[in-house]
């Protein structure tokens, strides 16, 4: 069995949930001896405005090789019905459809996504919540839709164990990822301000874009600019920030999966997260959950997590048990079995 992965997502993001999913999945699938996995390299020299050339290259590779499975790394015009190749599309979330009022319909790629979903021979959703939303929004009744959870590294390497890290001079609350509308960062900011936490700890935002002028202005109006920091880096540095955080907070209005929740747990960090979308499915009983539109609920969770030592130990233990249900080996095995099923059928 021969499987082909394109390079679409790797040309658009260096760090991100989808690119991480694809790169880790590909590396685990290569362990199967009865399957050849071919993946296009990232073409960093190709400007985005010339991405059509990359589509032509993908089409050439697909037509020049006898692949059994085409698993695109992201939605694109290369996803279409083919006579001899089965196409498997992974649906990571339904954010653009659910929050369509917040996006430019002409530029957000939702039309390409829709065509990719409808043209696929088989669909993989990363959570039951995502599958439910997909089936509600699009008519996919004529094709198989599977749920395969993402995985997490259960024992991250402690590469900084013997180093004197000077970046953690003060305790801090950790936020990870972009701060777009649906990520609901503003609720965390309000809670941080309301609880007057600047006297005790900083707020660290890892990843995502630099603070905008609007954000900086808001920080200044709250007299918080000296206590909110932005940090960027790879997985090793992120793991270090998880390990040293007082608490990790994930206030999102919606997620298709919510990998940072598991990443925090795998690093022994207490997790506070919203109770919407796929997050309860992923977090189980191993996180303090709150309504994402309720600042008071978030404040209550923060007080508990910061002040109750017994509770902290309890949730760290629950998190270490929870992550045992999510492994990349399991993700790869379930994906491999889906490939075999659609090829044999």
Residue pairs with C-beta under 8 A, 6 or more apart in sequence:
1 34
1 35
1 36
1 68
1 69
1 339
1 340
1 343
2 35
2 36
2 38
2 65
2 66
2 67
2 68
2 69
3 29
3 35
3 36
3 37
3 38
3 67
3 68
3 69
3 70
3 71
3 339
4 38
4 39
4 61
4 62
4 65
4 67
4 69
4 70
4 71
4 85
5 22
5 26
5 37
5 38
5 39
5 40
5 71
5 72
5 73
6 39
6 40
6 58
6 61
6 70
6 72
6 73
6 76
6 78
7 39
7 40
7 41
7 42
7 43
7 54
7 58
7 73
8 54
8 58
8 72
8 73
8 74
8 75
8 76
8 78
9 16
9 18
9 19
9 22
9 73
9 74
10 19
10 22
10 23
10 42
10 73
11 42
11 43
11 44
11 46
11 48
11 51
11 54
12 48
12 74
13 19
15 207
15 234
17 92
17 257
17 259
18 73
18 74
18 92
19 73
20 235
20 259
21 90
21 92
21 126
21 150
21 259
22 73
24 151
24 328
25 328
25 331
25 332
25 335
26 37
26 39
28 328
28 329
28 331
28 332
29 35
29 37
29 332
29 335
29 336
30 37
31 332
32 332
32 336
35 336
35 339
38 65
38 67
40 57
40 58
40 61
43 54
46 53
46 54
55 76
55 77
55 78
58 76
58 78
59 78
62 70
62 78
62 82
62 85
66 84
67 85
68 85
68 86
68 339
68 343
69 85
69 86
69 87
69 88
69 339
69 342
69 343
70 79
70 82
70 85
70 86
70 87
70 88
71 87
71 88
71 89
71 90
72 78
72 79
72 87
72 89
72 116
75 89
75 109
75 112
75 113
75 115
75 116
75 117
76 112
76 116
77 112
77 115
79 87
79 89
79 115
79 116
79 119
79 120
80 87
80 115
80 119
81 87
81 119
81 121
86 121
86 122
86 342
86 343
87 119
87 120
87 121
87 122
88 120
88 121
88 122
88 123
88 124
88 338
88 339
88 342
89 116
89 117
89 120
89 122
89 123
89 124
90 123
90 124
90 125
90 126
91 117
91 123
91 124
91 125
91 126
91 130
91 131
91 134
91 256
92 126
92 130
92 256
92 257
93 126
93 130
93 133
93 254
93 255
93 256
93 257
94 130
94 133
94 134
94 137
94 256
95 182
95 254
95 256
96 103
96 108
96 109
96 110
96 113
97 110
97 133
97 137
98 133
98 137
98 254
99 181
99 182
99 253
99 254
100 110
102 181
102 182
103 110
105 111
114 138
117 123
117 134
117 138
117 140
118 138
118 140
120 143
121 143
121 342
122 143
122 144
122 145
122 146
122 338
122 342
123 134
123 140
123 143
123 144
123 145
123 146
124 145
124 146
124 147
124 148
124 335
124 338
125 131
125 134
125 145
125 146
125 147
125 148
125 256
126 147
126 148
126 149
126 150
126 256
126 257
126 278
127 147
127 149
127 256
127 257
127 278
127 281
127 282
128 147
128 278
128 281
129 256
129 277
129 278
129 281
130 147
130 256
130 257
130 278
131 145
131 147
134 140
134 145
135 141
135 145
144 338
144 341
144 342
146 334
146 338
148 331
148 334
148 335
148 338
149 257
149 282
149 325
149 326
149 330
149 331
150 257
150 259
150 262
150 326
150 328
150 331
151 326
151 327
151 328
151 329
151 330
151 331
152 259
152 262
152 263
152 265
152 266
152 323
152 326
152 327
152 328
153 266
153 328
154 266
154 323
154 324
154 327
155 266
156 239
156 266
156 267
157 236
157 239
158 243
159 236
159 240
160 236
160 240
165 240
165 244
168 244
170 201
170 202
171 200
171 201
171 202
171 246
172 201
172 202
172 203
172 204
172 229
172 244
172 245
172 246
173 188
173 192
173 197
173 201
173 202
173 203
173 204
173 245
173 246
173 247
173 248
173 249
173 302
174 204
174 206
174 241
174 242
174 245
174 246
174 247
174 248
174 249
174 264
174 269
175 185
175 188
175 203
175 204
175 205
175 206
175 248
175 249
175 250
176 205
176 206
176 207
176 238
176 248
176 250
176 260
176 263
176 264
177 183
177 206
177 207
177 208
177 260
178 207
178 208
178 209
179 185
179 205
179 208
179 209
179 215
181 253
182 252
182 253
182 254
183 251
183 252
183 253
184 251
184 252
184 253
184 274
184 292
185 205
185 251
187 251
187 292
187 293
187 295
187 298
188 203
188 249
188 251
188 298
189 203
189 218
189 222
189 224
190 295
191 295
191 298
191 299
191 302
192 198
192 203
192 224
193 222
193 224
194 295
194 299
195 299
195 302
195 303
197 203
197 302
198 223
198 224
198 226
198 227
200 306
201 246
201 306
202 227
202 228
202 229
203 224
203 227
203 228
203 229
204 228
204 229
204 230
204 231
204 241
204 245
205 211
205 228
205 229
205 230
205 231
206 231
206 232
206 233
206 238
206 241
207 231
207 232
207 238
208 230
210 230
211 219
211 228
211 230
216 225
219 225
219 228
231 237
231 241
238 263
239 263
239 267
242 248
242 263
242 264
242 266
242 267
242 268
242 269
243 267
243 268
243 269
245 264
245 269
246 270
246 305
246 306
247 269
247 270
247 271
247 272
247 302
247 305
247 306
248 260
248 264
248 269
248 270
248 271
248 272
249 272
249 273
249 298
249 302
250 258
250 260
250 261
250 264
250 271
250 272
250 273
250 274
250 279
251 273
251 274
251 292
251 298
252 258
252 273
252 274
252 276
252 277
252 279
252 292
253 274
253 276
253 277
253 292
254 276
254 277
255 277
255 278
255 279
256 277
256 278
257 278
257 282
258 273
258 277
258 278
258 279
258 282
258 283
261 271
261 273
261 279
261 282
261 283
261 287
262 282
262 322
262 323
262 326
264 270
264 271
264 319
265 271
265 286
265 287
265 319
265 320
265 322
265 323
266 319
266 320
266 323
268 316
268 319
268 320
269 316
269 319
270 288
270 305
270 312
270 315
270 316
270 319
271 283
271 286
271 287
271 288
271 315
271 319
272 287
272 288
272 289
272 290
272 298
272 301
272 302
272 305
273 279
273 283
273 287
273 288
273 289
273 290
274 289
274 290
274 291
274 292
275 289
275 290
275 291
275 292
276 291
276 292
279 287
279 289
280 289
282 326
283 289
283 322
284 318
284 322
284 325
285 318
285 322
286 315
286 318
286 319
286 321
286 322
287 315
287 319
288 301
288 304
288 305
288 315
289 301
290 297
290 298
290 300
290 301
291 297
304 311
305 311
305 312
305 315
